Amino acid sequence: MPSLVGLLEQRELSARRRVDELRGEADRIQAELAVAELEWQEWVIARRRVDTVLGPHGGTTADAEVAEDRRDADAPSAPRDAVKSHVPVWREELPWSVLSVDYQRILKALADRIRLGQGPLTCQEMAADFGLDVVPARVETLRSKAKRLVARGWLAEPAPGRFTLAVGVAGTTSGS
């Protein structure tokens, strides 16, 4: 007859495997979403530029601004998360100030860890450091942001679920 502890361990292992599978799937979907958002933004820019060039008066700057404002007022607004989630691809000397406050907060926490000689952070540890409730919704929000920063080159993920600043990013704190 199997022991109760052994049965519990089997169930725990099974649940952990399921969580790992779902995290992997979520990571894959996040990566696809990042690519899709970038493509969408590029098409929006292309359409605006073509409208500007083909617009009345040969597309002067003033005309472009008026046309853009008119289009933006009539167009359905973009999903809130798509607008808020814009994270530029990191390049040398790009200041942290180009990021929203939430992303800057993540970078600062990881920079502090490096300064103190500590290792990478998990999203649960970040949530606790930020004074947030360590509940799945908050942790997954941080994980999504951290993964977006990894995809754009701001962070590195040396081990699954553990984040640190990417090489070179630590030197770009000016303006943060």
Short mmCIF file of the C-alpha atoms (twelve columns), coordinates in Angstrom:
data_MODEL
# 
_entry.id   MODEL 
# 
loop_
_atom_site.group_PDB 
_atom_site.id 
_atom_site.type_symbol 
_atom_site.label_atom_id 
_atom_site.label_alt_id 
_atom_site.label_comp_id 
_atom_site.label_asym_id 
_atom_site.label_seq_id 
_atom_site.Cartn_x 
_atom_site.Cartn_y 
_atom_site.Cartn_z 
_atom_site.pdbx_PDB_model_num 
ATOM 1   C CA . MET A 1   0.000   0.000  0.000   1 
ATOM 2   C CA . PRO A 2   1.545   3.359  -1.052  1 
ATOM 3   C CA . SER A 3   2.184   5.901  1.655   1 
ATOM 4   C CA . LEU A 4   0.131   9.052  1.942   1 
ATOM 5   C CA . VAL A 5   3.241   11.201 1.645   1 
ATOM 6   C CA . GLY A 6   4.263   9.328  -1.492  1 
ATOM 7   C CA . LEU A 7   0.854   9.921  -3.068  1 
ATOM 8   C CA . LEU A 8   1.008   13.612 -2.163  1 
ATOM 9   C CA . GLU A 9   4.467   13.886 -3.679  1 
ATOM 10  C CA . GLN A 10  3.228   12.271 -6.905  1 
ATOM 11  C CA . ARG A 11  0.316   14.716 -7.118  1 
ATOM 12  C CA . GLU A 12  2.617   17.652 -6.338  1 
ATOM 13  C CA . LEU A 13  5.054   16.569 -9.046  1 
ATOM 14  C CA . SER A 14  2.220   16.183 -11.528 1 
ATOM 15  C CA . ALA A 15  0.881   19.647 -10.683 1 
ATOM 16  C CA . ARG A 16  4.366   21.156 -10.980 1 
ATOM 17  C CA . ARG A 17  4.855   19.573 -14.391 1 
ATOM 18  C CA . ARG A 18  1.534   21.043 -15.517 1 
ATOM 19  C CA . VAL A 19  2.551   24.497 -14.248 1 
ATOM 20  C CA . ASP A 20  5.878   24.220 -16.079 1 
ATOM 21  C CA . GLU A 21  4.093   23.200 -19.289 1 
ATOM 22  C CA . LEU A 22  1.683   26.127 -19.008 1 
ATOM 23  C CA . ARG A 23  4.516   28.567 -18.280 1 
ATOM 24  C CA . GLY A 24  6.334   27.342 -21.363 1 
ATOM 25  C CA . GLU A 25  3.199   27.803 -23.432 1 
ATOM 26  C CA . ALA A 26  2.632   31.273 -21.924 1 
ATOM 27  C CA . ASP A 27  6.225   32.223 -22.749 1 
ATOM 28  C CA . ARG A 28  5.751   31.064 -26.324 1 
ATOM 29  C CA . ILE A 29  2.527   33.045 -26.624 1 
ATOM 30  C CA . GLN A 30  4.174   36.140 -25.095 1 
ATOM 31  C CA . ALA A 31  6.963   35.919 -27.656 1 
ATOM 32  C CA . GLU A 32  4.443   35.578 -30.500 1 
ATOM 33  C CA . LEU A 33  2.471   38.510 -29.073 1 
ATOM 34  C CA . ALA A 34  5.589   40.679 -28.974 1 
ATOM 35  C CA . VAL A 35  6.310   39.917 -32.634 1 
ATOM 36  C CA . ALA A 36  2.668   40.522 -33.608 1 
ATOM 37  C CA . GLU A 37  2.572   43.847 -31.711 1 
ATOM 38  C CA . LEU A 38  5.749   44.994 -33.458 1 
ATOM 39  C CA . GLU A 39  4.380   44.033 -36.874 1 
ATOM 40  C CA . TRP A 40  1.097   45.803 -36.101 1 
ATOM 41  C CA . GLN A 41  2.949   48.979 -35.075 1 
ATOM 42  C CA . GLU A 42  5.012   48.868 -38.263 1 
ATOM 43  C CA . TRP A 43  1.850   48.601 -40.400 1 
ATOM 44  C CA . VAL A 44  0.258   51.520 -38.549 1 
ATOM 45  C CA . ILE A 45  3.357   53.627 -39.188 1 
ATOM 46  C CA . ALA A 46  3.455   52.586 -42.850 1 
ATOM 47  C CA . ARG A 47  -0.214  53.472 -43.341 1 
ATOM 48  C CA . ARG A 48  0.249   56.872 -41.690 1 
ATOM 49  C CA . ARG A 49  3.262   57.664 -43.834 1 
ATOM 50  C CA . VAL A 50  1.499   56.675 -47.039 1 
ATOM 51  C CA . ASP A 51  -1.530  58.759 -46.018 1 
ATOM 52  C CA . THR A 52  0.789   61.689 -45.342 1 
ATOM 53  C CA . VAL A 53  2.525   61.420 -48.705 1 
ATOM 54  C CA . LEU A 54  -0.704  60.900 -50.656 1 
ATOM 55  C CA . GLY A 55  -2.615  63.510 -48.642 1 
ATOM 56  C CA . PRO A 56  -3.539  66.982 -49.897 1 
ATOM 57  C CA . HIS A 57  -0.752  69.570 -50.403 1 
ATOM 58  C CA . GLY A 58  1.917   66.932 -50.884 1 
ATOM 59  C CA . GLY A 59  1.916   65.854 -47.271 1 
ATOM 60  C CA . THR A 60  3.318   68.808 -45.357 1 
ATOM 61  C CA . THR A 61  3.986   68.302 -41.653 1 
ATOM 62  C CA . ALA A 62  0.998   70.414 -40.583 1 
ATOM 63  C CA . ASP A 63  -1.295  68.454 -42.874 1 
ATOM 64  C CA . ALA A 64  0.044   65.195 -41.534 1 
ATOM 65  C CA . GLU A 65  -0.686  66.222 -37.955 1 
ATOM 66  C CA . VAL A 66  -4.245  67.275 -38.782 1 
ATOM 67  C CA . ALA A 67  -4.887  64.114 -40.804 1 
ATOM 68  C CA . GLU A 68  -3.412  61.955 -38.069 1 
ATOM 69  C CA . ASP A 69  -5.555  63.612 -35.375 1 
ATOM 70  C CA . ARG A 70  -8.701  63.155 -37.470 1 
ATOM 71  C CA . ARG A 71  -7.908  59.472 -38.080 1 
ATOM 72  C CA . ASP A 72  -7.074  58.849 -34.437 1 
ATOM 73  C CA . ALA A 73  -10.356 60.396 -33.292 1 
ATOM 74  C CA . ASP A 74  -12.395 58.215 -35.657 1 
ATOM 75  C CA . ALA A 75  -10.408 55.018 -35.206 1 
ATOM 76  C CA . PRO A 76  -11.227 52.642 -32.400 1 
ATOM 77  C CA . SER A 77  -8.645  53.011 -29.700 1 
ATOM 78  C CA . ALA A 78  -5.892  50.434 -29.469 1 
ATOM 79  C CA . PRO A 79  -6.097  47.967 -26.614 1 
ATOM 80  C CA . ARG A 80  -4.761  49.597 -23.456 1 
ATOM 81  C CA . ASP A 81  -2.129  46.959 -22.876 1 
ATOM 82  C CA . ALA A 82  -0.819  47.239 -26.429 1 
ATOM 83  C CA . VAL A 83  -0.188  50.945 -25.983 1 
ATOM 84  C CA . LYS A 84  1.239   50.662 -22.470 1 
ATOM 85  C CA . SER A 85  3.424   47.687 -23.303 1 
ATOM 86  C CA . HIS A 86  5.628   49.410 -25.876 1 
ATOM 87  C CA . VAL A 87  9.208   48.580 -24.967 1 
ATOM 88  C CA . PRO A 88  11.861  49.655 -27.455 1 
ATOM 89  C CA . VAL A 89  14.647  47.279 -28.359 1 
ATOM 90  C CA . TRP A 90  17.640  48.058 -26.169 1 
ATOM 91  C CA . ARG A 91  20.650  49.658 -27.767 1 
ATOM 92  C CA . GLU A 92  23.770  51.169 -26.249 1 
ATOM 93  C CA . GLU A 93  23.246  54.501 -24.494 1 
ATOM 94  C CA . LEU A 94  19.436  54.215 -24.614 1 
ATOM 95  C CA . PRO A 95  18.340  55.634 -21.228 1 
ATOM 96  C CA . TRP A 96  15.935  53.815 -18.952 1 
ATOM 97  C CA . SER A 97  13.681  56.871 -19.078 1 
ATOM 98  C CA . VAL A 98  12.300  55.674 -22.439 1 
ATOM 99  C CA . LEU A 99  10.510  52.939 -20.491 1 
ATOM 100 C CA . SER A 100 7.371   53.305 -18.416 1 
ATOM 101 C CA . VAL A 101 7.732   53.587 -14.650 1 
ATOM 102 C CA . ASP A 102 6.799   49.919 -14.145 1 
ATOM 103 C CA . TYR A 103 9.596   48.732 -16.405 1 
ATOM 104 C CA . GLN A 104 12.072  51.159 -14.841 1 
ATOM 105 C CA . ARG A 105 11.145  49.761 -11.432 1 
ATOM 106 C CA . ILE A 106 12.040  46.238 -12.565 1 
ATOM 107 C CA . LEU A 107 15.371  47.423 -13.995 1 
ATOM 108 C CA . LYS A 108 16.191  49.351 -10.808 1 
ATOM 109 C CA . ALA A 109 15.464  46.325 -8.618  1 
ATOM 110 C CA . LEU A 110 17.761  44.172 -10.736 1 
ATOM 111 C CA . ALA A 111 20.462  46.874 -10.838 1 
ATOM 112 C CA . ASP A 112 20.332  47.030 -7.029  1 
ATOM 113 C CA . ARG A 113 20.805  43.250 -6.898  1 
ATOM 114 C CA . ILE A 114 23.884  43.500 -9.100  1 
ATOM 115 C CA . ARG A 115 25.250  46.414 -7.051  1 
ATOM 116 C CA . LEU A 116 24.843  44.337 -3.877  1 
ATOM 117 C CA . GLY A 117 26.478  41.298 -5.489  1 
ATOM 118 C CA . GLN A 118 23.275  39.265 -5.404  1 
ATOM 119 C CA . GLY A 119 21.964  36.968 -8.099  1 
ATOM 120 C CA . PRO A 120 18.951  37.083 -10.400 1 
ATOM 121 C CA . LEU A 121 15.414  37.694 -9.117  1 
ATOM 122 C CA . THR A 122 12.243  35.700 -9.629  1 
ATOM 123 C CA . CYS A 123 8.981   37.498 -10.278 1 
ATOM 124 C CA . GLN A 124 7.677   36.356 -6.877  1 
ATOM 125 C CA . GLU A 125 10.675  37.999 -5.221  1 
ATOM 126 C CA . MET A 126 10.090  41.154 -7.268  1 
ATOM 127 C CA . ALA A 127 6.444   41.275 -6.200  1 
ATOM 128 C CA . ALA A 128 7.476   40.971 -2.550  1 
ATOM 129 C CA . ASP A 129 10.199  43.628 -2.993  1 
ATOM 130 C CA . PHE A 130 7.676   45.996 -4.579  1 
ATOM 131 C CA . GLY A 131 5.246   45.495 -1.697  1 
ATOM 132 C CA . LEU A 132 2.686   43.786 -3.932  1 
ATOM 133 C CA . ASP A 133 0.548   40.865 -2.860  1 
ATOM 134 C CA . VAL A 134 2.385   37.732 -3.951  1 
ATOM 135 C CA . VAL A 135 -0.605  36.276 -5.769  1 
ATOM 136 C CA . PRO A 136 -0.631  34.669 -9.223  1 
ATOM 137 C CA . ALA A 137 -2.172  37.703 -10.962 1 
ATOM 138 C CA . ARG A 138 0.522   40.097 -9.706  1 
ATOM 139 C CA . VAL A 139 3.363   37.638 -10.284 1 
ATOM 140 C CA . GLU A 140 2.206   36.847 -13.830 1 
ATOM 141 C CA . THR A 141 1.925   40.564 -14.632 1 
ATOM 142 C CA . LEU A 142 5.540   41.008 -13.543 1 
ATOM 143 C CA . ARG A 143 6.564   37.878 -15.457 1 
ATOM 144 C CA . SER A 144 4.934   39.237 -18.617 1 
ATOM 145 C CA . LYS A 145 6.801   42.531 -18.248 1 
ATOM 146 C CA . ALA A 146 10.086  40.790 -17.479 1 
ATOM 147 C CA . LYS A 147 9.683   38.502 -20.509 1 
ATOM 148 C CA . ARG A 148 8.961   41.536 -22.688 1 
ATOM 149 C CA . LEU A 149 12.156  43.163 -21.389 1 
ATOM 150 C CA . VAL A 150 14.063  39.948 -22.176 1 
ATOM 151 C CA . ALA A 151 12.619  39.863 -25.698 1 
ATOM 152 C CA . ARG A 152 13.711  43.483 -26.261 1 
ATOM 153 C CA . GLY A 153 17.235  42.926 -24.886 1 
ATOM 154 C CA . TRP A 154 16.950  44.833 -21.587 1 
ATOM 155 C CA . LEU A 155 17.021  41.745 -19.350 1 
ATOM 156 C CA . ALA A 156 18.535  38.297 -19.445 1 
ATOM 157 C CA . GLU A 157 16.987  35.093 -18.139 1 
ATOM 158 C CA . PRO A 158 19.974  32.936 -17.130 1 
ATOM 159 C CA . ALA A 159 17.653  30.270 -15.710 1 
ATOM 160 C CA . PRO A 160 13.922  29.786 -16.299 1 
ATOM 161 C CA . GLY A 161 11.991  32.347 -14.245 1 
ATOM 162 C CA . ARG A 162 15.110  34.145 -12.947 1 
ATOM 163 C CA . PHE A 163 15.883  37.572 -14.345 1 
ATOM 164 C CA . THR A 164 18.873  39.908 -14.339 1 
ATOM 165 C CA . LEU A 165 20.015  42.911 -16.358 1 
ATOM 166 C CA . ALA A 166 21.349  42.065 -19.800 1 
ATOM 167 C CA . VAL A 167 25.030  42.680 -20.493 1 
ATOM 168 C CA . GLY A 168 25.552  46.387 -21.154 1 
ATOM 169 C CA . VAL A 169 22.198  47.552 -19.760 1 
ATOM 170 C CA . ALA A 170 23.634  48.305 -16.310 1 
ATOM 171 C CA . GLY A 171 25.614  51.170 -17.783 1 
ATOM 172 C CA . THR A 172 22.544  52.971 -19.171 1 
ATOM 173 C CA . THR A 173 20.930  54.076 -15.921 1 
ATOM 174 C CA . SER A 174 21.282  57.749 -16.815 1 
ATOM 175 C CA . GLY A 175 17.904  59.341 -17.027 1 
ATOM 176 C CA . SER A 176 16.221  56.718 -14.889 1 
# 
